Amino acid sequence: MISTFTAFIDANVFYGARLRSLVLYLAQTKLFRARWSDRVHDEWIRNLLQKRPDLKAGDLARTRQLMDASVLDALVTGYEPLIEAMVLPDPDDRHVLAAAVVCKASCIVTFNVSDFPPDRLAPYGLHTVHPDDFLLDVASIDPPSFAGAVREDLEHYRAPPLDLPEYVVALRKAGVPRIAEQIGKLAPILERRSTDR
């Protein structure tokens, strides 16, 4: 069953590679519809290159293309005319709200929950969700599908490989400690599925 629940993903969720990858693998399960925009891409890539000069812009551009290709209809367009009408504490966040409105999102997934006051989002039927809370909700919808997506994400790390404890630590550092703890408890399921393949 394909969910009609639409989540607009803010740039800060894509900043960290481990969390970005997990969100993308989960989006492919169809447990929710993930949406983002070119402005979101521009923001996370720009911020990452500022903090990580060792990374190459060309590699991140390739990541951007792969993200857009991996999730059907993820890229939101045509929201630009709405930006000026959006009212938020930080005008730089208006493009996020405008894009979320255009794609009829149910929520905005962001670490910066306080930047989107509930009274400003309510007229559009929107609310914000911290990534940790969002991932816990997704896990509760269909635990086997969630575990499957986690396994696929973990197994895609091959050069070098990543073991489950390292994966859990990386997610905790990425700002989602509760889902990291829950994923750590999936070890018996993940190991069983790996040996079944």
Buried (B, 14 or more C-beta within 10 A) or exposed (E): EEBEEBBBBBBBBBBBBBBBBBBBBBBBBBBBBBBBBBBBBEBBBEBBBEEEEEBEEEEBEEBBEEBBEEBEEBBBEEBEEBBEEBEBEEEEBBBBBBBBBBBBBBBBBBBBBEBBEEEBBEEBEBBBBBBBBBBBBBBEEBEEBBBBBBBBBBBEBEEEEBEBEBBBEBBBEBBBEBBBEBBBEBEEBBEEBEEEE
